Amino acid sequence: MVFETLTIHASQAIAHIPAALAMFQDTGETVGWDPLSLWRQMGIGGKLVVVILFFMSAWSIGVMIDRYIAFNAARKQSRTFAPAVAGALRDGKIEEAIRIAERNKKSHLAKVVTAGLQEFKAHTDSNEISGEQVEASRRALERAEAIVHAELKRGIGSLATIGSTAPFVGLLGTVVGILTAFKKISETKAAGLASVAGGISEALVTTAVGLFVAIPAVMMFNYFTSKVEAFDVEMDNSSSELVDYFIKRSSTSAVTSRR
């Protein structure tokens, strides 16, 4: 009795095998894996996600190139500016120091030092070098430093935004691709690999593109942020040394006037 029951169930299961296999049979469609074929196989939603990621990538690359050129120019000019202006100040040639700074307009140090020197020179010409005048020069240095800091950070924030949002944009493409795969299954009434390969490839491609855009953006954001911090330290040191020079100069001027 038990044997007969098992035989009946086995025969019924075998009878359903062809129908089950038919669900997973390929529909005859071929799936290409080169970039052009992947693009053609994508739906409208997937293509829209890829286009958005493309513009995000183009923007981040533009920011990277711009900041790299600006930082290299600032570093190069600062290396020649610092010793030249130090020599002019040692000789008491403030006007010469200002001219040197104006010739190195891409240097972050030159932009800060110029503001302090011009403020100090204005009071020197009027023979008014006091503690208040030195403090005015200090404030001019602080204002210039804040402006230069903002210029150095221009565009870097967008790298952080792209680095944090690009994976989620890619994840949106993943969801769209999976929905496309399920839609294809419902339309073809088959669950073969060929019927879902297009949707799955769309999901994987958008995820990969999102990561491809995000990873360089995050890496370069950290790199440029560390560069800006180093520039800030250099500007702080230059401002402090210049204020010390102003104090010594004002002290010397006060002694001379008393004589």
For each residue, the residues with C-beta under 8 A, 3 or more apart:
1: 4 5
2: 5 6
3: 6 7
4: 1 7 8
5: 1 2 8 9
6: 2 3 9 10
7: 3 4 10 11
8: 4 5 11 12
9: 5 6 12 13
10: 6 7 13 14
11: 7 8 14 15
12: 8 9 15 16
13: 9 10 16 17
14: 10 11 17
15: 11 12 18
16: 12 13 19 20
17: 13 14 20 21
18: 15 21 22
19: 16 22 23
20: 16 17 23 24
21: 17 18 24 25
22: 18 19 25 190
23: 19 20 189 190 191 192
24: 20 21 190 191 192 193
25: 21 22 190 192
26: 29 192 193 194 195
27: 188 190 192 194 195
28: 194
29: 26 194 195
30: 194
31: 37 41 194 197 198 201
32: 36 37 38 40 41
33: 37 38 201
34: 37 38
35: 38 39
36: 32 39 40
37: 31 32 33 34 40 41
38: 32 33 34 35 41 42 201 202 205
39: 35 36 42 47 50
40: 32 36 37
41: 31 32 37 38 198 201 202
42: 38 39 46 47 50 177 198 202 205
43: 46 47 176 177 180 199 202
44: 47 48
45: 48 49 173 176 179 180
46: 42 43 49 50 173 176 177 180 202 203 205 206
47: 39 42 43 44 50 51
48: 44 45 51 52
49: 45 46 52 53 169 170 172 173 176 206 209
50: 39 42 46 47 53 54 173 205 206 209
51: 47 48 54 55
52: 48 49 55 56 169
53: 49 50 56 57 166 169 170 173 206 209 210 213
54: 50 51 57 58
55: 51 52 58 59
56: 52 53 59 60 162 165 166 169 213
57: 53 54 60 61 162 212 213
58: 54 55 61 62
59: 55 56 62 63 158 162
60: 56 57 63 64 158 159 162 213 216 217 220
61: 57 58 64 65
62: 58 59 65 66
63: 59 60 66 67 155 156 158 159
64: 60 61 67 68 159 216 220
65: 61 62 68 69
66: 62 63 69 70 155
67: 63 64 70 71 154 155 156 220 224
68: 64 65 71 72
69: 65 66 72 73
70: 66 67 73 74 106 152
71: 67 68 74 75 152 224 227 231
72: 68 69 75 76
73: 69 70 76 77 106
74: 70 71 77 78 106 107 108 152 231
75: 71 72 78 79
76: 72 73 79 80
77: 73 74 80 81 104 106 107 110
78: 74 75 81 82 104 107 108 109 110 234
79: 75 76 82
80: 76 77 83 84 104
81: 77 78 84 85 100 101 104 107 109 110
82: 78 79 85 86 109 238
83: 80 86 87
84: 80 81 87 88 100
85: 81 82 88 89 97 100 101 110 113
86: 82 83 89 90
87: 83 84 90 91
88: 84 85 91 93 94 96 97 100
89: 85 86 92 93 94 97 245
90: 86 87
91: 87 88 96
92: 89 249
93: 88 89 96 97
94: 88 89 97 98 117 120 121 124
95: 98 99 121
96: 88 91 93 99 100
97: 85 88 89 93 94 100 101 113 117
98: 94 95 101 102 114 117 118 121
99: 95 96 102 103
100: 81 84 85 88 96 97 103 104 110
101: 81 85 97 98 104 107 110 111 113 114 117
102: 98 99 105 110 114
103: 99 100
104: 77 78 80 81 100 101 107 110
105: 102 110 111
106: 70 73 74 77 110
107: 74 77 78 81 101 104 110 111
108: 74 78 111 112 148 152 231 234 235
109: 78 81 82 112 113 234 235 238
110: 77 78 81 85 100 101 102 104 105 106 107 113 114
111: 101 105 107 108 114 115 144 147 148
112: 108 109 115 116 141 144 145 148 235 238 239
113: 85 97 101 109 110 116 117 141 238 242
114: 98 101 102 110 111 117 118 144
115: 111 112 118 119 140 141 143 144
116: 112 113 119 120 137 138 140 141 144 239 242 243 246
117: 94 97 98 101 113 114 120 121 242
118: 98 114 115 121 122 140
119: 115 116 122 123 136 137 140
120: 94 116 117 123 124 133 134 137 246 249
121: 94 95 98 117 118 124 125
122: 118 119 125 126
123: 119 120 126 128 129 133 136 137
124: 94 120 121 127 129 249 253
125: 121 122
126: 122 123
127: 124
128: 123 133
129: 123 124 133 134 249 250 253 254
130: 133 134 250
131: 134 135 250
132: 135 136
133: 120 123 128 129 130 136 137 250
134: 120 129 130 131 137 138 243 246 247 250
135: 131 132 138 139
136: 119 123 132 133 139 140
137: 116 119 120 123 133 134 140 141 242 243 246
138: 116 134 135 141 142 239 243 246
139: 135 136 142 143
140: 115 116 118 119 136 137 143 144
141: 112 113 115 116 137 138 144 145 239 242 243
142: 138 139 145 146 239
143: 115 139 140 146 147
144: 111 112 114 115 116 140 141 147 148
145: 112 141 142 148 149 232 235 236 239
146: 142 143 149 150
147: 111 143 144 150 151
148: 108 111 112 144 145 151 152 231 235
149: 145 146 152 153 228 231 232 235
150: 146 147 153 154
151: 147 148 154
152: 70 71 74 108 148 149 227 228 231
153: 149 150 156 157 228
154: 67 150 151
155: 63 66 67 158 159
156: 63 67 153 159 160 221 224 225 228
157: 153 160 161
158: 59 60 63 155 161 162
159: 60 63 64 155 156 162 163 217 218 220 221 224
160: 156 157 163 164 217 218 221
161: 157 158 164 165
162: 56 57 59 60 158 159 165 166 213 214 217
163: 159 160 166 214 215 217 218 221
164: 160 161 167 168 214 218
165: 56 161 162 168 169 214
166: 53 56 162 163 169 170 210 211 213 214 217
167: 164 170 171 210 211 214
168: 164 165 171 172 210
169: 49 52 53 56 165 166 172 173 210
170: 49 53 166 167 173 174 206 207 208 209 210 211 213 214
171: 167 168 174 175 207 210
172: 49 168 169 175 176 206
173: 45 46 49 50 53 169 170 176 177 202 203 205 206 207 209 210
174: 170 171 177 178 203 204 206 207
175: 171 172 178 179 203
176: 43 45 46 49 172 173 179 180 202 203 206
177: 42 43 46 173 174 180 181 199 200 201 202 203 204 205 206
178: 174 175 181 182 199 200 203
179: 45 175 176 182 183 199
180: 43 45 46 176 177 183 184 198 199 202 203
181: 177 178 184 185 195 196 198 199 200 203
182: 178 179 185 186 199
183: 179 180 186 187 199
184: 180 181 187 188 195 196 198 199
185: 181 182 188 189 190 191 195 196
186: 182 183 189
187: 183 184
188: 27 184 185 192 195
189: 23 185 186
190: 22 23 24 25 27 185 195
191: 23 24 185 195 196
192: 23 24 25 26 27 188 195 196
193: 24 26 196 197
194: 26 27 28 29 30 31 197
195: 26 27 29 181 184 185 188 190 191 192
196: 181 184 185 191 192 193 199 200
197: 31 193 194 200 201
198: 31 41 42 180 181 184 201 202
199: 43 177 178 179 180 181 182 183 184 196 202 203
200: 177 178 181 196 197 203 204
201: 31 33 38 41 177 197 198 204 205
202: 38 41 42 43 46 173 176 177 180 198 199 205 206
203: 46 173 174 175 176 177 178 180 181 199 200 206 207
204: 174 177 200 201 207 208
205: 38 42 46 50 173 177 201 202 208 209
206: 46 49 50 53 170 172 173 174 176 177 202 203 209 210
207: 170 171 173 174 203 204 210 211
208: 170 204 205 211 212
209: 49 50 53 170 173 205 206 212 213
210: 53 166 167 168 169 170 171 173 206 207 213 214
211: 166 167 170 207 208 214 215
212: 57 208 209 215 216
213: 53 56 57 60 162 166 170 209 210 216 217
214: 162 163 164 165 166 167 170 210 211 217 218
215: 163 211 212 218 219
216: 60 64 212 213 219 220
217: 60 159 160 162 163 166 213 214 220 221
218: 159 160 163 164 214 215 221 222
219: 215 216 222 223
220: 60 64 67 159 216 217 223 224
221: 156 159 160 163 217 218 224 225
222: 218 219 225 226
223: 219 220 226 227
224: 67 71 156 159 220 221 227 228
225: 156 221 222 228 229
226: 222 223 229 230
227: 71 152 223 224 230 231
228: 149 152 153 156 224 225 231 232
229: 225 226 232 233
230: 226 227 233 234
231: 71 74 108 148 149 152 227 228 234 235
232: 145 149 228 229 235 236
233: 229 230 236 237
234: 78 108 109 230 231 237 238
235: 108 109 112 145 148 149 231 232 238 239
236: 145 232 233 239 240
237: 233 234 240 241
238: 82 109 112 113 234 235 241 242
239: 112 116 138 141 142 145 235 236 242 243
240: 236 237 243 244
241: 237 238 244 245
242: 113 116 117 137 141 238 239 245 246
243: 116 134 137 138 141 239 240 246 247
244: 240 241 247 248
245: 89 241 242 248 249
246: 116 120 134 137 138 242 243 249 250
247: 134 243 244 250 251
248: 244 245 251 252
249: 92 120 124 129 245 246 252 253
250: 129 130 131 133 134 246 247 253 254
251: 247 248 254 255
252: 248 249 255 256
253: 124 129 249 250 256 257
254: 129 250 251 257 258
255: 251 252 258 259
256: 252 253 259
257: 253 254
258: 254 255
259: 255 256
